[in-house]
Amino acid sequence: MTDVVGIGVLTRLIDRDMVDEAVRDAGRLEKRSRLLTARVIVYYVLALCLFFGDGYEEVMRKLSHGLRSLGSWRKDWAVPTVGAISKARMRLGEEPSRLLFDRVARPMALRGTKGARLYGRRLMAVDGVIFTLQDTADNEAGFGRCGGDNPSPFPQARVTALVECGTHAVVAARIGPWKSSERGQLADLPGAFEQDMLVLADAGLHSHDLWKAASATPAELVWRVQTRLDPPVVRALPDGSYLSVIGDPAQKGRRREYARPGHRATVRVDPTEVRVVEYDIPNRGGKTESIRLITTILDPAQATAAELAAVHHERWEAESVFDEIETHQRGGSTIQPRSKHPDTARQEIWALLLTHYAVRHLTCEAAEQADIDTDRISFIRPSRAIRRQVTDQAAFSPRKTGHRDNRDDQRNP
């Protein structure tokens, strides 16, 4: 089973050598021979995330479909019990799935990918989502519940992710209890901000410390800030934006003052130079909403105020990604991951993000071949195609290298 089990078309992206490396680096290599090896369980957890509505044993049947016809099974072999599979998942733990996601998930848009870039920079967005989990004492202890005196009926995990807007690929993520804020998790993500990125974020994620950390990376930033942050005008620019400075609101001591039309504003020491873009948008009530953006792109020649205002709305693509995961992949936000322990819950969430990435990778390849925008291909159709591939091809070796003699690949479990 170790040599022949796979996950169909997804094995092109997640080959068995990569899985074995993640298992080894996580220190989860088996000390004795088992039917449910670490590699098999890694693929099995990925299959769980593809077949969310099926039971443990049914997913194992789909994963091993076709092996009998290949002569790879003894006639007296039976599908492992739920208890055996659960113990194998506990032995595996979270770390191999996390390592596998970190090594596989990369921005996938090419230079010509439609709607993926602004002046050569990849459009990326940061946002968060909460997953409801199985109602167990272990999950409650590990993740907690929101609600205070009127708690949620289920424990909840918070996930903050960095998403490539043009392809809907999640390329970095952090998982934690529901009490861990998106800001707190975002503090661990700037390491994923790269030279060719333009990172978008909503007002709820801005803080002075986060901005300082993110602006120190090679990426450019366009973040919305709350309107109560009233930066002074240092120099007006011809496109309607203006240069300004923002300081640390927690820092005390000497202040610098800057003139702004109609009033005087103060900024504390340790100022950071930014460019500010302000505009109004209509809302449903017939009124207008004021939007204030700050950016590290100080020169209007690199991106005008109108372009930055338009591109910032691409951050909603991150919301679409979470909708794909919750509604189409999981079958609805009320359907919880199966895991009853924090370690396997994190394992399952990493696998959920990894399978979503694999679906989006296939979608992006199809869009490139057809020369169309990736957004024109629905998430549902490639997901269904991949599920069919798993049941039809699960018995093919997940090896990416050359073929070996069949007698070596068709071992009895």
LUMFI-265308 format. One record per atom (N, C-alpha, C, O, CB): z, y, x. Coordinates in steps of 0.05 Angstrom, whole numbers, plus 5000, padded with zeros to 4 digits. Atoms other than C-alpha are relative to their C-alpha. Glycine has a CB too. Example, Ala and Ser with C-alpha at 12.3 -4.5 7.8 and 13.67 -1.06 7.14 Angstrom:
2
500049765018 515649105246 500050245018 501350245039 502550014980 499949764984 514349795273 501450224985 501850444995 497150095009 
This chain:
413
500049765017 500050005000 500050255017 498750455011 502450004981 499949774982 501650475058 497350095009 496750335012 501849945024 502649934988 494550435084 497950084979 496150224985 499049775015 502249965019 490550455019 500650204978 498750294965 499349744988 499449825021 494250904971 499150295007 499550375030 502949994992 500849724995 491551624964 500150154974 501050054953 497250015012 500149845024 490652184914 497150104996 496750344991 502050245001 502749945007 483152164904 498950235017 499250245041 499850074972 501449794987 479252794920 501950195016 501050325034 498550174980 498249834986 485553164942 500649915029 501650065045 502650024985 499550104973 486052715003 498350135021 498950135044 499549695000 501649854982 480453125034 501750235012 501350305035 497550124987 498449784991 485553685039 502649915012 503650035031 500650194977 497350104992 491953285049 499649715010 500249524995 502150014977 500550264990 490152705094 502549875010 504650005013 497950015023 497550154994 495052165114 501150075027 503550055031 499449704998 499049924974 495552395186 501850254997 503950275010 497850065020 498449765005 498053075162 502649934986 504750044993 498450204983 497650095014 502952735115 502049875020 504349935020 499449814977 498350144981 505552285171 501350205019 503750165027 498449805016 498949804982 506552895217 502350154986 504350204999 497850195009 497949865014 510553255164 502549824996 504849924999 499050094972 497750195003 514852635151 501549975027 503949975028 499049734990 498750044974 516052545226 501550255008 503850235017 497949945021 498749754992 517653285239 502550054983 504350194992 498150234998 497749975017 522553265180 502249805006 504349814994 499249994971 498050204994 526152665210 500449804978 502649694974 502650125007 499850185023 524552215151 498549745005 497849604986 499050134975 501450254994 521051635187 501949774993 504349784997 499249985029 498450225008 523350965160 501049845024 499649805043 498449824981 498950174979 527950535203 499349714995 499749545012 503050045002 500850275007 525549905167 497650014981 497250214968 502349834988 502350015017 519349685130 500750004971 502449854962 498249765007 499549985029 519249875056 497450004985 495350084996 501750254993 502349985017 514449814999 499450304994 497150394996 500449854974 500249725006 515750544980 500550165025 502750275029 501950094976 499749854975 514550865047 500150304995 499450394973 497849935020 499949715003 515451605060 497350114992 497150294976 501150145025 502749905006 507951715059 499249954971 498250124957 497949875019 500650075027 507151354993 501550194981 500350284961 500749714994 498449835017 512751774962 499050295000 499050424980 502949985007 501249734999 509652424986 497650024981 497450204966 499150075029 502350005018 503152244951 500949964971 499750074953 498049775008 499050055027 507051994891 501050254987 500550304964 502249785000 498949755011 510752654882 497750204993 497850344973 502050135020 502349845007 504053014885 498749914974 497850074958 497950005023 501150115024 501452544832 501750074975 500750114954 499649705002 498349925022 507552694789 499350284990 499450344966 503050005009 500649735007 505453424790 497250034988 496550234975 500250185024 502650015013 498353244768 500149884972 498649964955 498049845017 499750145026 500652794711 502850064989 504549884987 499649695003 497349915007 506553194685 501049864975 503449834972 499950304996 499150125025 506752864617 500649705001 501449594981 498150054979 499750294998 507052144643 502649925013 503750085029 497749885016 497550104989 513151734661 499749915029 497449885039 501049774984 500050084972 515151514731 498249765005 496549765023 502849945009 501450254995 512250814725 497050034994 495449915008 501249774983 502849965007 505751044692 498650155022 496350095028 499850154973 501349854978 504351534748 499649815023 497549835037 501850245009 500450194979 505350974798 497749814994 496249745012 502649835005 502350175007 500450544760 497450155005 495450035016 500149924970 502549854995 495251104763 499550045029 497250045038 500250284986 500349964972 496551214836 498949755014 497549775034 502750085013 500850254987 495350484852 497649874985 497149634989 502349805001 502250115016 489450394803 497849895018 497050035037 499050224982 502350114986 484049944829 500849825024 499049695035 498350215009 499250164977 488149604884 499749704996 499149555014 502850075008 500250295005 488148934850 497149905004 496649695015 500949934971 502850084997 480548924847 499149995029 497149865035 498250184984 500750014971 480349054922 501349775014 500949735038 500850275012 498650224987 484748454935 502350095017 503149955035 498149845016 497949894983 490248894963 502849944990 504850025002 499750305002 497450055012 495848634919 500549704997 498649554992 500350144973 499250275009 499547984910 500149994970 500750194957 502749915012 500050025029 499047724840 502750044987 503050134964 498949724991 497349975011 506547734831 501250285005 503550334998 501949795012 499049734995 507148474852 500450144974 498850114955 498150155018 499449845024 510248934799 500550295008 501350345031 502449884985 499649724995 510649684793 503050045006 504749934991 499150174976 497149954994 517249924825 501450134976 500250274961 500350185025 498449895022 522750104777 500550305004 500250415026 502649854997 499349724999 524750814760 502250055020 502250245036 500850114973 497849984982 531150704799 499149995029 500150145046 502149794995 501050034972 527450474862 498550255008 498750345031 498349755002 501549764994 522751074858 501850245005 501450405023 497950064978 498149774998 528551564848 501449995027 501850195040 502050004977 498650034974 532251284909 498150075023 499050195042 501149715003 501949944978 525951334951 499550305002 499250415024 497349864994 500349715000 525152064930 502450145013 502150335028 499550114972 497649894987 532352204950 500049965030 500850145045 502549884987 500250054971 531151885018 498150195013 498650295035 499149715005 502049824989 525052315028 501050295003 500750425023 497549994984 498949735000 528452975009 497950214997 495650154991 501550045026 501749775005 525453665006 498250065024 495950155020 501750244994 501349894977 523353795078 497149925005 495550095012 501649935024 502950074996 516853385084 498150154982 496050244991 499649714997 501849865019 513953715022 499950305008 497750425005 501149984971 500149724992 515954405047 498350045025 496750235026 502950115005 501649984976 512954285115 497049974994 495350105005 500949795021 502750055007 506654015084 498850254986 496550324992 499849764981 501049765013 505854635040 499650225021 497550355020 502050104978 500349794980 507055105099 497649955017 496350155026 502550015017 502250064982 501654745139 497350004986 495250054998 500449745014 502550025015 496454675084 499350274988 496950354989 500249794978 500549755015 497155335046 499250235018 500950335033 502450074982 501149784984 492855865079 498250174982 497050064963 498549915025 502049855015 488656445051 497349865002 496549785024 499950295010 502550164999 482056125032 497550174994 495350064997 500249784979 502449845006 477356705013 498450055025 499550115046 500850274987 501849934978 471356785058 499350294999 500150434980 497449824999 500749714999 468557465077 498250074976 498450304966 498550075025 501749945023 463457415020 501149924973 499849954953 497449865004 498850085025 468257154967 500250244982 501450444989 502749875004 500149775019 467257604906 502950084991 504549904984 498349944976 497549905010 473158044887 502549945016 504749975006 500449904973 497750094984 477657814944 500950205020 503150175032 499349755013 499349824978 477658414992 499550294992 497950354974 498349935024 500649715001 477859164997 499750095029 501550095045 502450164986 500649914972 474459435060 500849795021 502049875041 501350275005 499450214980 475258765095 502749884999 503249685013 499550115027 497350115002 482558655077 500349834975 499549904954 502150235000 499450185022 484758075034 502050134981 504050234989 501149725010 498149905020 488058284969 502149794995 501549574985 498550094974 497750185003 494957954967 502050134981 502250384981 501249925027 497949895018 500558034916 502549835003 502449595007 499050004970 497450134999 507957874917 501250014972 501250234960 501950125021 498750015026 511457654853 501749764998 501749595016 497850014976 498250235003 516557164826 499949884972 498849994954 502850105005 499950155025 517656654771 502549835000 503649765021 497549824997 497750175003 523456254744 499249744987 497949744966 502350144983 500650265011 522855504732 502649894987 504749895000 498949815021 497850145012 527455154682 500149715011 498049595015 499850014969 499750274988 530254494709 501549824981 502449904959 501650035026 498650195016 533353864682 503050084998 504250175017 499749725012 497249925005 540253974651 501849795011 502749604996 500450044969 498150184987 544653604701 502150165014 501650395021 498549815019 497849864985 551153774735 499250075028 499950285038 502549825000 500949944973 547853724803 498250245001 498550425018 498549755012 501849765000 542354214785 501550254993 500850475004 497749954979 498449765006 547354694754 501550095024 501750335029 501949944976 498549924976 551554674818 498150115021 498950295035 501549755011 501949924980 545354764861 498550254994 497850405012 498149795006 501749785008 541655294821 501350204981 500750444982 497549904987 498749835019 546155574767 498450064975 496149974973 500750265013 501349925025 544455864699 500350304996 502350415004 501249844975 499849725007 543056564675 501550034974 501849834959 497250144999 498949965026 546556874616 502950074999 503850174978 499649774984 497249935000 553856984636 501649854979 501849604980 500350294995 498450135021 558256844575 498349854981 499349674967 501650214985 501850155017 552156604537 497849875017 495549975018 498750194978 501850104979 548856164590 497549874989 497449784966 501549805017 502550145007 541855884589 500649714996 502449595008 497950045022 499650295005 541255174562 499249835024 499949595025 498549914976 500950164977 538154954629 500550155025 500550405026 497049944997 500049884973 539255084703 497350115006 495350034995 501049805021 502549864994 533955534733 499850055030 501750115044 499850264985 500749944972 530555604801 498250245001 496450274984 498749765014 501749774997 527456254824 498149955024 498949865045 501750265005 502050034980 520956244864 498650275004 497650384984 497949774993 501549764993 517956854899 497749925019 498249775038 501850225013 502450104986 510856764926 498250225008 498150444996 498549804982 502249834991 505357104964 497449874992 496849644999 500150055032 502450125013 498757004927 497550155009 497550405012 500350024969 502649874995 491557134947 498650064974 498049874959 498249815018 500949925026 488857524888 497249894993 496849804970 499950304998 502750085005 481557334895 499649704995 497649634982 498350085022 500250295004 482756574896 502249884985 502149644978 499749875027 497650105013 489556504862 501449795017 502849625006 499349884973 498650194982 492056124923 502750105007 503050325017 498349955025 497349944991 499556124935 500149925030 499849685036 502249854983 500150064971 500056175011 502750005014 503049925037 498250205014 497350014990 507556265021 501950034977 501250164957 500550235021 498149995023 513756184977 502849955011 503249845032 499249794979 497250054995 521256164976 501349904974 500750014953 501550255011 498750125024 525555744928 503050035003 504149995024 499249694998 497249974999 532655894910 501349994973 499949964953 500750265014 498649995026 537955934855 499050244984 497850424995 503050015004 501049795017 536556384796 501350275008 500250485004 500649944971 498649764992 541656884824 498750135024 499150375028 502949945005 501349884977 537556984887 497850184989 496050094975 498949795019 501949815011 533557614872 497349975014 497149865035 501150295004 502750004988 526157694884 500050175026 498650115045 497950124980 499949844976 527858234934 501249845023 500249855046 501850264995 498750164979 532457764972 498149795011 498049745035 502449864989 501950204991 527057224975 497650135014 496550025033 499049834977 502249864987 521657734993 500750075029 498950095046 499350254985 499249944973 525757905055 499249795020 498949845044 503050055001 500950224983 523657225083 497049975002 496049815018 501249744991 502950035001 516257315068 498350175019 496150105024 499150044973 501749844983 513857875114 498849865023 496749945034 501550245009 501150164978 512757355168 497349894993 495749825011 501849785007 502650105009 506857125126 497950224997 495650164991 500249854974 501949775002 503657825124 498350025025 499450055047 501650274994 501750014976 497657805170 498250255002 498250424985 498249754998 501649774992 492858295202 498050094979 497650334975 498649955026 502249935018 487358265150 500950014971 499249984953 497849805003 499050005028 491858315088 500650284990 501350465006 502549834998 499149765014 492958875038 501949894978 501049774958 497650174988 498050135017 499458675003 500950194978 501750424983 502549925017 499349845024 500958934932 502749904990 503349664991 497849974979 497550085012 507758944899 500750204978 499950434978 502349995021 499249835022 510859214835 502650155007 503850105028 500549834974 497749824994 516559724830 502649855004 504349935019 500350214978 497550144999 522059214821 500549875028 502849805033 500149784980 499750124974 520858944892 500650205022 501350125044 497649845006 499749814978 521359594930 502950065006 504650094989 498650264992 497549894989 527359774973 499350115027 497350045039 502349785001 500649884974 527860175036 499949795022 498049795039 502250215007 500050204979 529659575080 497649824999 496449755019 502649834998 502450175002 524059145052 497550155009 495850035022 499749904971 502449854992 518959695061 499950035030 497850005042 500150284987 500049974970 521159805133 499149735013 497649745032 502850075009 500750264988 520659055148 497049944995 495749845014 501749784988 502850065006 513958975113 498050185014 495950095023 499550014969 501849814987 510859605142 499949955031 498150065044 500850284994 500050064971 512659345212 498149775006 497649715030 502849935009 501950224996 507758755202 497250125003 496850354998 500149804976 502849904997 500258805217 498650064973 496550194973 498449815015 501349965026 498658815142 500350294990 502150434998 501249814979 499749755014 497359435101 501449954973 501249734962 497250144995 498550035024 501659555039 499250214979 498550444986 503050035006 500249825022 500659864970 502049904979 501649714965 497150014987 497850095018 507159824930 500650224980 500550464986 502549945017 499149815020 509160154866 503050055004 504449865011 499449894971 497149934998 515860514867 500850124973 499250224958 500550205024 499049885025 520260754811 499750315001 499850435023 503049924996 500549725001 519061464788 502450175009 502150405016 499150094972 497749854991 526161664806 499950045030 501350225041 502649864992 500449944971 524061604879 497950235001 495550184995 499049745015 501649765002 521262304885 499450115027 500750305036 501450224982 500549914972 518262384954 498750275001 497250354984 498149795014 501049734998 516663084978 497150005010 496249815023 501750175019 502749974990 509663334992 500150125028 501150355031 498350184980 500149904973 508763415066 497350125005 497050345017 500549775021 502849884998 501163515064 498349884979 498049644977 498849945029 501950095021 496363475006 497449915012 496550025032 499550234979 502550114990 490063075017 497850054980 498350084956 500349695006 502249925018 483163204988 499449814977 498249894958 497450035017 500550195022 482962574945 502150014978 502049854960 499849725011 497949975020 489162794905 502649865008 504649914995 499049894974 497550124990 494162374944 501350205019 500250415025 499549735014 498749834980 499162674993 501749845019 502649625013 501750214985 498350124980 502862495056 502950084995 503450314986 499250085029 497249955005 510362445050 501749845019 500749705036 500749944970 498150174985 516562135080 502149904981 502950034962 501450175023 497850125015 521761675050 502149925020 501549835042 499149764982 497850064981 528661565081 501849794988 501549714965 501550245006 498050205009 534361075076 502150134982 503650304992 501449875025 498149875017 538461275015 502949935006 504750074997 499449934971 497350084993 544560915043 501050145024 503450135030 500249705003 499249884975 544661315107 501150284995 499950444980 497650025019 498749745004 549261915110 499650175025 498950075046 503049964994 500249834977 549162515155 498050234995 497550314973 499349855024 501949775001 544163065171 497649944984 496549724984 499250075028 502350035017 538463175122 497750185010 498150395022 500750054971 502349844996 531463425130 498950094973 499049944954 497749855016 500949905026 528563865075 497050055002 495950145022 501550264992 502949955002 521263905053 499550144974 500750084953 498449735002 500649855024 518264385003 498049844983 496249714994 498750275007 501850135019 514864104941 499650204978 501550344970 501249734989 500549805021 511564524887 502049994977 502449784965 497249974989 498249985023 516664754836 502949935006 504649994990 499049824979 497250074994 522964484870 500349945030 498349935045 500949764983 499550094973 526264294935 501049725000 502749654983 502150195014 499250284998 527063574955 501249945027 500450085047 497749804994 498750074975 531363265009 499549715007 499449544989 503050075000 500350274991 530262645050 502049965023 502150135041 497149945009 498050054979 535662345094 498649935026 496249895026 501949774992 501250064974 534562215167 498949725001 499249574982 502150045023 501450264998 530761605192 497749994980 497449794966 501949764996 502150005020 524561805151 497749815009 497349775032 498950284996 502350164996 518561355144 497650144987 497750214964 500449714988 502349865011 511661665135 498449814982 497949584988 498250105023 501650155020 507761435074 497950194988 498050434991 501849884978 501949855016 501961655032 500649934971 501049704964 497049935007 499250045028 503361744957 497550044982 496050234986 502350194992 502149985020 498461624900 501350014973 502949834966 497949765002 498849975027 500461864830 497850024979 495850164983 501950244999 501949985023 496761764764 501449914975 503549784976 497449835006 499050085026 497861644690 498149804987 495749824991 500450254982 501750195015 495461074647 501050004971 503450044966 500249715012 499150025028 495561014571 501449744994 500749535005 497650044981 498750255008 500260514539 499449954970 497950104958 503050025004 500650085027 500160174471 500950204979 499850214957 501149734994 498949815020 504160714437 498450264999 499350454985 502850065006 501649765000 498761234450 501050215019 499950435021 499950124973 499049814980 502961564504 499049925027 497349745030 503249995000 500950064973 502061554579 502449915016 504749985011 498750255013 498050104981 505861204634 499350105028 497050075037 500249694999 500449904973 506661514703 500349785020 502249635019 501950235006 500050204979 505061074762 500250145027 498750345032 497549814999 499749884973 507261244833 499849775021 501449585020 502650155004 500450204979 504660834892 500650125027 500150365032 497149884999 499849924972 506460874966 498449805016 498349565009 503050025009 501750184984 501960595019 500250075030 500950295037 497050024991 500149964971 501460505094 497250105009 496950175032 500749745015 502749904993 494060705091 500150314998 499950414975 497849884981 499649715001 494861435110 497550164999 497550404991 501650085024 502549864999 487561625117 498349954975 497649714971 498449935026 501650055024 483661725052 497249895006 496049774989 499750264985 502750114993 477261545090 500149705000 498049574997 499250115027 499850295000 479860825094 500249894972 499249674967 502549925016 499850085029 481360785019 500950244984 503050354990 501949754996 499349765016 481361344968 502249944980 502949714975 497550104985 497850035019 486861464918 499049854976 500449684965 501050284991 501250145023 482261224861 499749705006 500349544989 497350124992 500450284992 480760574899 502749865001 503049634992 498649985027 497350124998 488160444913 501249974972 502549764967 501850175017 499050025027 489960584840 498749764986 500149624971 499650264984 501450225014 484660094816 500849735012 501249544997 497050045003 499550264988 486259554867 502949914995 503449674996 499450025030 497250095004 493759564854 500349834975 502149674973 501850254998 499850165024 492459274785 499249715004 499649544987 498350124978 500650274993 489958654820 502549835003 502449585003 498349995025 497550154997 497258464829 500649834976 502149644978 502350195005 499650165024 497058194758 498849725004 499449544988 498750134976 501050264995 493157614787 502249805007 502049565002 497950005023 497750174994 499857344812 501249894974 502049664973 502150155016 499050095026 502157314739 498249784989 499149594977 500150234980 501950205009 495856914723 500549735014 500249525003 497150095004 499450244985 497656424778 502349854988 502249614985 500550075030 497750135011 504456294749 499549894972 500649684964 502450194999 500850115026 501356204680 498449745004 498849564988 498250214985 501450254995 496655684709 501949775006 501549554996 498050035024 498150214993 502555304738 501749924976 502049684971 501850095023 498150065022 507155364678 498649894975 499549694964 501550244993 501350075026 502255304620 498049775003 498149584987 498550244989 502150204998 496454884645 500749765018 499849545012 497550145011 499350224983 499354474701 502449854990 502449604990 500450105029 497650145009 506254334674 499949944970 501449774960 502450185005 500250055028 504154354601 501750194983 502150144959 500849734994 498449805016 508454954580 502650065015 503749895028 500649894972 497649914986 514355354606 502649864991 504649865005 500450304997 497650145010 519254944563 500249715011 502249585007 500049994970 499950274988 517454294600 501150025028 499950155045 497249875000 498749984974 522054204659 499049805020 498049595013 503149974997 500450204979 520753874726 501949774995 504149814984 500450125028 498450245007 523553164723 502549975016 504349825007 498349765004 497950064981 528353204781 502850084990 503150294978 499450145026 497349965010 535753154767 501950085023 504350115018 501149754987 498449934977 538253344837 498750245014 496250255015 500449765020 501249774988 537254004874 498049945022 495950075024 502150185012 501850074978 533953674935 497349904989 495249984999 501249795018 502550105011 528753304893 498750214982 496350214979 500549744984 501249785015 527853914848 498450185018 496250265011 502250164985 501649844981 525754324908 497649845010 495449955013 501850085024 502350174992 521453734931 497850024980 495450034987 501049715004 502050005021 517953744864 498750274997 496350294992 501349924974 501249735002 516954504863 498150045023 495950155019 502250215001 501949984978 513854474933 497449854994 495249944999 501249905026 502450165007 509253924909 498450134978 495950114977 500949714991 501349865021 507654324847 498250235011 495950275003 502050124979 501549794987 505554914890 497749895016 495550015018 501850175017 502050124983 501654454936 497749904983 495349934991 501249785016 502250105017 497654124880 498550234987 496150214984 501149814978 501449765011 496154804849 498150115022 495950185016 502050224991 501749904978 493555024917 497549825003 495349925007 501650015027 502250194997 489254394921 497950044978 495550034984 501049725000 501849955022 486254534853 498450255005 496050265002 501550024973 501349744995 484755254872 498149985024 496150125025 502150215005 501750044977 481755024938 497349884991 495249975000 501349825021 502550135011 476754574901 498550214983 496050224985 500749764983 501349805016 475355144852 498650215017 496350295011 502150144982 501249804982 473955634909 497549895013 495550035016 502050095021 502450124989 469155144941 497750004980 495450054987 500649715009 502150015020 465355064876 498950284995 496550314991 501249894973 500949725005 465055824865 498250095023 496350235019 502450194997 501749924977 462355924936 497349884999 495350015005 501449935026 502650135002 456955414925 498250114978 495850134981 500449704995 501549895022 454955724859 499650315003 498150434987 501449954974 500249714995 455656444887 500950164976 499550344967 497150075008 498849855023 460056674830 502950065007 504049965026 499849834974 497249934996 466956984825 501749764992 501249634972 500750254983 498250235006 472556464828 501350034973 501949834960 502149995022 498749965026 475656774766 498349904977 499349864955 500650304996 501750105022 469656534725 500349704996 499249594976 497050075007 499650295003 471755804736 502949964990 504850055003 499549855026 497350035012 477655604691 501649815018 500549655032 499849894972 498250184986 483655254721 500149724988 500549535001 502950125001 499750265015 483554704668 497949805008 498649575012 499950054970 502150194995 476854394683 500249865027 500049615028 497350134998 499750154975 477854254757 502649835001 502649625014 500250205023 497550175001 484954004742 499449734987 500349524996 502250154984 500750255013 482053494694 498249835018 498549585019 498650054973 501750154982 476753294744 501649875022 501049645029 497850185012 498350114979 481953184798 501749774989 502049575003 501850215012 498450235012 486252754751 498249764997 499149535002 501150084973 501850235002 480152324738 499549875027 499449635030 497350084987 500550104973 478852264813 502449845009 502049645023 499550235019 497650154991 486052034825 500049724988 500549535002 502650154992 500050275013 485551464774 497749835009 497949595009 500050034970 502450164991 478551264799 500149935029 499049735037 497650164993 500350034971 479551344874 502749975014 502849985039 498650235011 497450014987 487051264887 500249785020 501849795038 502249974979 499850234982 485750604922 498550045026 498649875043 499049764986 501549964975 481250904976 501950115021 503750275015 497650194995 498249924978 484451015044 500050305003 497950435003 499149875026 499849724996 487051725053 499650085029 500250305037 502750104991 500549944972 484951685126 497550185002 495650134989 499649745017 502349824998 480352245147 498149925023 495950035025 500950295005 501650084977 477751895210 498249774992 497949714969 501749925023 501950215005 472751325217 501249754987 503649724986 498749925025 499150245014 473050665179 501149795020 500249785043 497849884984 499150234985 477050075204 499349754986 498349764963 503150015005 500650255013 476149345190 501649974974 504050034973 500649775019 498750025026 477749205117 502549825001 504449864985 498149894979 497750184999 482548655137 502550155008 504750085001 499549775018 497849844992 486949185168 501050194978 503350264977 499350175025 499449805021 486649645107 501049874974 501950014957 497650174995 499350135026 488049125053 502449825005 502249575002 497649834989 497650164995 495048905069 501549954975 501450114956 501850155021 498250065023 499748575020 502550175003 503550215026 500649704999 497649844998 505749005003 502449835007 504649935009 500550144973 
